[in-house]
Amino acid sequence: AGFTLPGVDVDRYTVKYNSGLELVEHLRAMGETNALFQRNPILKKDTALATAAIYQSMFGLEDGTVPATFQVIYMTGWKEHPSQQKAKRRGSATLSFSDLQKQFGSSQN
């Protein structure tokens, strides 16, 4: 797309649901269920209950909740402009990451 200085960040969120059916309800509200073009739009109650029970048995926690982890991906980039900061040549750094960590300390305590 012609973007320069692209960046990608990922945030992960784990949400606990009271049941697998509650998780499916949330996925539907987000529009994240079935994106197939020729899908069957009707999910039978027996199928939904069986699927929820299997999911609960496989991934359910001791407190009875069902965890689900969502990844939110952020992508940024800029269209090139003469005033824009230019990326440095690969390998041109004069300070290593370990030196930076020694100087400023670790933020991952």
Backbone as a ProteinNet text record, in pm:
[ID]
protein_1_A
[PRIMARY]
AGFTLPGVDVDRYTVKYNSGLELVEHLRAMGETNALFQRNPILKKDTALATAAIYQSMFGLEDGTVPATFQVIYMTGWKEHPSQQKAKRRGSATLSFSDLQKQFGSSQN
[TERTIARY]
82.4	0	86.3	217.1	304.9	326.3	290.4	311.9	457.1	505.1	640	631.4	738.7	745.1	621.5	589.7	472.1	495.9	388.8	396.2	277	299.8	192.5	201.3	89	79.8	-33.4	-18.1	-121.7	-150	-276.2	-320.5	-400.4	-378.1	-452.5	-538.1	-663.8	-758.2	-819	-817.8	-883.5	-1008.4	-1120.8	-1250.6	-1307.6	-1364.3	-1427.5	-1578.6	-1637.3	-1781.3	-1841.2	-1966.6	-2034.4	-2062.8	-2068.4	-2094.8	-2046.9	-2037.8	-2002.3	-2107.6	-2234	-2341.3	-2327.6	-2285.7	-2263.2	-2149.4	-2046.2	-1935.8	-1985.8	-2065.6	-2119.4	-2206.2	-2285	-2369	-2283	-2173.7	-2082.1	-2016	-1974.2	-1914	-2013.5	-2137.5	-2240.4	-2259.1	-2260.3	-2277.9	-2161.9	-2043.6	-1926.6	-1919.9	-2010.6	-2006.7	-1894.9	-1856.1	-1740.8	-1779.5	-1896.7	-1934.7	-1894.1	-1972.3	-1943.9	-1942.2	-1826.9	-1812.6	-1820.7	-1857.1	-1866.8	-1979.9	-1957.5	-2056.9	-2180.6	-2161.5	-2274	-2295.5	-2317.8	-2336.5	-2484.7	-2512.3	-2649.5	-2676.2	-2768.5	-2789.9	-2861.7	-2909.8	-2984.9	-2897.7	-2876.3	-2803.2	-2906.8	-2918.3	-3018.6	-2980.9	-3083	-3063.6	-2980.8	-3009.8	-2935.5	-2787.3	-2758.7	-2620	-2548.7	-2615	-2556	-2528.6	-2623.1	-2605.1	-2493.3	-2486.3	-2380.1	-2243.6	-2235.7	-2109.5	-2064.7	-2158.6	-2126.2	-2077.9	-2140.4	-2100.5	-1960.4	-1931.5	-1797.9	-1692.3	-1721.4	-1627.4	-1602	-1710.3	-1698.9	-1610.8	-1628.1	-1549.5	-1402.3	-1376.9	-1238.6	-1163.7	-1232	-1163.1	-1213.1	-1317.8	-1374.4	-1276.7	-1286.7	-1202.1	-1272.2	-1197	-1252.2	-1368.3	-1367.7	-1475.8	-1601.5	-1599.4	-1716.1	-1720.3	-1627.8	-1626.8	-1552.3	-1575	-1509.7	-1428.1	-1294.5	-1213.7	-1205.9	-1195	-1171.7	-1072.1	-972.6	-871.8	-893.5	-899.2	-917.7	-791.6	-753.2	-639.7	-692	-650.9	-684	-555.4	-557.6	-437.8	-451.5	-350.3	-346.8	-234.6	-266.6	-165.8	-164.2	-44.3	-31.1	75.8	63.7	161.9	133.3	229.8	214	249.9	181.8	217.3	341.7	436.8	565.5	548.3	624.1	624.6	768	813	952.7	991.9	896.2	929.6	927.8	889.8	877.3	1013.5	1019.4	1139.4	1172.8	1298.9	1343.2	1397.9	1370.6	1422.3	1573.4	1642	1786.9	1822.3	1942.8	1992.9	2006.7	1965.4	1972.7	2117.6	2136.9	2269.9	2346.5	2280.8	2350.8	2346.2	2285.2	2273.4	2410.6	2423.9	2550.3	2538.2	2419.9	2394.3	2311.4	2347.5	2273	2154.5	2059.1	1944.5	1987.3	2087.6	2132.7	2195.1	2265.6	2319	2206	2102	1986.3	1919.1	1907.7	1845.4	1927.3	2059.6	2145.7	2130	2118.6	2110.6	1974.6	1866.1	1733.2	1656.3	1707.6	1639.3	1533.2	1488.8	1388.3	1250.1	1160.6	1021	936.2	995.9	921.5	955.8	916.3	942.8	826.8
-119.8	0	125.3	108.9	224.2	294.4	230.4	292.4	278.7	376.6	368.9	366.9	323.9	309.5	237.6	118.1	47	-4.3	-18.1	-72.3	-161.8	-267.2	-359.2	-384.3	-368.6	-398.8	-497.1	-583.3	-681.8	-674.4	-658.7	-667.7	-795.9	-868.4	-991.5	-971.1	-1008.6	-997.3	-1133.6	-1178.9	-1303.4	-1268.5	-1318.8	-1290.9	-1423.1	-1422	-1543.1	-1532.5	-1640.7	-1647.3	-1751	-1731.2	-1826.5	-1958.5	-1957.7	-2080.9	-2063.5	-2175.5	-2171.5	-2100.2	-2111.9	-2043.1	-1891.2	-1844.3	-1700.9	-1651.8	-1734	-1700.7	-1688.4	-1785.5	-1780.9	-1656.9	-1622	-1501.9	-1376.7	-1370.4	-1256.3	-1253.6	-1369.2	-1376.6	-1331.2	-1372	-1328.9	-1178	-1120.4	-975.6	-899.8	-962.6	-900.5	-930.8	-1012.9	-1051.5	-1148.9	-1230.8	-1320.3	-1467.4	-1500.4	-1641.3	-1713.3	-1708.1	-1787.5	-1697.7	-1685	-1597.2	-1672.8	-1798.9	-1876.3	-1822.9	-1821.3	-1769.2	-1858.7	-1989.5	-2081.6	-2157.3	-2085.1	-2147.8	-2168.9	-2256.5	-2278.1	-2176	-2081.7	-1975.8	-2022.9	-2146.7	-2196.2	-2292	-2260.6	-2349.1	-2414.6	-2545.3	-2616.1	-2612.6	-2606.8	-2596.8	-2713.9	-2835.4	-2953.5	-2943.3	-2894.1	-2878.1	-2775.1	-2662.1	-2556.1	-2605.2	-2677.6	-2728	-2831.6	-2920.8	-3022	-2956.9	-2859.7	-2789.6	-2716.7	-2648.9	-2576.7	-2672.7	-2788.9	-2887.3	-2941.2	-2970.5	-3020.1	-2912.2	-2790.2	-2679.6	-2659.7	-2666.1	-2651.5	-2761.5	-2886	-2996.6	-2986.6	-2932.6	-2923.9	-2802.3	-2687.5	-2563.6	-2496.9	-2551.7	-2490.1	-2491.5	-2389.1	-2377.6	-2439.6	-2457.1	-2519.8	-2441.1	-2307.5	-2226.2	-2228.1	-2308.5	-2322.7	-2226.4	-2132.3	-2036.1	-2091.9	-2027.5	-2066.7	-1947.2	-1961.1	-1848.4	-1843.8	-1723	-1702.8	-1588.4	-1607.6	-1504.4	-1440.6	-1307.9	-1230.4	-1151.5	-1143.7	-1062.2	-944	-824.5	-702.9	-656.9	-647.9	-613.8	-472.1	-389.3	-251.3	-240.2	-188.7	-169.7	-21.6	35.9	176.3	191.5	296.2	328.6	468.1	527.4	663.5	667.2	752	773.9	861.5	826.7	896.2	1045.7	1124.9	1270.2	1316.9	1419.2	1464.1	1501.7	1547.4	1587.7	1470.7	1353.6	1238.1	1183.1	1135.3	1069.6	950.7	931.6	819.9	709	585.8	471.6	464.4	427.7	411.4	283.3	281.3	163.7	49.3	-69.9	-187.2	-209.4	-230.4	-254.7	-127.8	-12.8	113.8	158.3	79.9	118.6	127.6	222.3	239	193.6	148.9	105	-22.8	-122	-248	-240.2	-330.3	-335.3	-369.6	-454.1	-488.1	-366.6	-281.5	-157.5	-63.7	-56.1	27.1	-23.9	-155.4	-213.5	-183	-190.3	-157.4	-11	75.3	218.9	259.1	205.2	249.2	147.3	27	-76	-145.9	-257.1	-336.1	-290.2	-277.7	-241.7	-366.8	-485	-610.3	-679.4	-619.6	-676.7	-756.1
0	0	0	2.8	-3	129.2	239.4	370.2	411.7	487.9	542.8	694.5	758.5	903.4	959.7	905.7	956.5	1098	1171.7	1307.2	1333.5	1410.8	1447	1596.9	1665.3	1807.7	1829.4	1928.8	1960	2109.6	2143.2	2282.4	2296.1	2405.1	2430.8	2555.1	2541.5	2652.4	2677.8	2802.3	2838.4	2917.6	2869.8	2930.3	2979.7	3099.6	3153.3	3134.5	3083.2	3061.4	3155.2	3189	3277.2	3207.6	3074.2	2998.9	2855.9	2785.9	2644.9	2562.1	2601.7	2529.6	2542	2659.4	2678.4	2589.1	2573.4	2483.4	2340	2294.6	2158.5	2139.3	2238.6	2231.2	2212.9	2286.1	2274.4	2136.7	2086.8	1953.5	1846.3	1860.4	1764.5	1769	1888.7	1902.8	1838.1	1835.8	1772.7	1623.4	1572.6	1432	1401.2	1499	1485.4	1483.3	1432	1434.9	1307.5	1203.8	1085.1	962.4	899.6	783.9	651.6	655.4	531.8	444.4	314.9	221.5	215.7	206.9	194.5	325	430.5	560.9	588.3	679.9	724.5	834.9	813.7	912.6	1038.7	1039	1154.5	1234.6	1360.6	1451	1541.5	1532	1610.4	1758.5	1842.9	1987.7	2041.3	1996.3	2042.5	2007.1	1885.6	1842.3	1928.1	1956.2	2037.8	2179.7	2237.3	2374.4	2381.3	2282.7	2280.9	2264	2173.9	2151.8	2278.4	2345.4	2468.9	2577.8	2587.4	2688.8	2661.1	2535.2	2499.5	2526	2485.9	2507.9	2657.8	2737.3	2883	2941	2893	2947.3	2906.1	2787.9	2739.6	2795.9	2808.7	2843	2970	3031.6	3150.8	3268.3	3351.3	3470.3	3590.3	3698.8	3818.9	3878.5	3858.5	3914.3	3826	3718.1	3631.9	3515.3	3510.2	3399.9	3279.5	3164.7	3040.2	2991.6	2984.6	2938.6	2785.6	2735.2	2591.6	2578.2	2494.1	2472.7	2336.7	2336.9	2214.7	2186.6	2061.7	2020.8	1941.4	1983.1	1909.8	1843.4	1711.3	1634.7	1580.9	1609.3	1562.1	1459.3	1343.1	1239	1200.7	1198.7	1161.9	1055.2	979.2	876.9	825.5	758.4	709.2	561.4	489.6	350.2	350.5	267.9	267.6	237.3	309.9	292.3	313.7	242.1	256.6	399.4	480.7	617.7	715.8	668.2	756.1	796.8	920.4	970.9	881.7	853.5	770	859.3	820.5	896.1	879.3	986.4	980.9	906.3	851.8	782.5	882.2	841.9	929.5	972.5	1104.3	1157.9	1190.8	1184.3	1208.5	1354.5	1441.7	1582.8	1648.2	1738.7	1810.7	1955.6	1996.4	2132.6	2125.8	2204.4	2202.6	2298.5	2280	2370	2512	2527.3	2662.2	2730.2	2654.2	2711.6	2752.9	2672.4	2707	2833.3	2844.4	2962.4	3087.2	3076	3190	3230	3130.5	3156.5	3213.3	3159.1	3198.3	3281.5	3294.8	3371.4	3289.8	3338.9	3268.8	3307.5	3209.1	3238.1	3258.9	3250.2	3263.9	3395.2	3504.5	3636.5	3685.3
[MASK]
+++++++++++++++++++++++++++++++++++++++++++++++++++++++++++++++++++++++++++++++++++++++++++++++++++++++++++++

